[in-house]
Amino acid sequence: MHNLKLIILITGCVFILFGYLRFITDEKGNVNLNNYRFTGGLLLVVSGMIDGTQNLVKRLRSKNSVSAIAIYLGILLFYIGFSI
């Protein structure tokens, strides 16, 4: 049971990290570290989550909607992992 919980939590971490990294990268896949030195790009992630959620409601597939799904899935896996 402990191994299953650990696998679920690690998978949730990977999904959240995947979504976060997709939000803070530009079109070429680069991260401008000077902009994210203190905040970690939190404003970019929050605005991307809002845009992604709006795209999900409209049933559009975009970079932000895929990232939002990944973060929501990671949060759901965290909830399941800590509930076990």
Stockholm file with secondary structure:
# STOCKHOLM 1.0

chainA/1-84         MHNLKLIILITGCVFILFGYLRFITDEKGNVNLNNYRFTGGLLLVVSGMIDGTQNLVKRLRSKNSVSAIAIYLGILLFYIGFSI
#=GR chainA/1-84 SS CHHHHHHHHHHHHHHHHHHHHHHHCCTTSCCCTTTTTTTTTHHHHHHHHHHHHHHHHTTCCCHHHHHHHHHHHHHHHHHHHHHC
#=GC SS_cons        CHHHHHHHHHHHHHHHHHHHHHHHCCTTSCCCTTTTTTTTTHHHHHHHHHHHHHHHHTTCCCHHHHHHHHHHHHHHHHHHHHHC
//
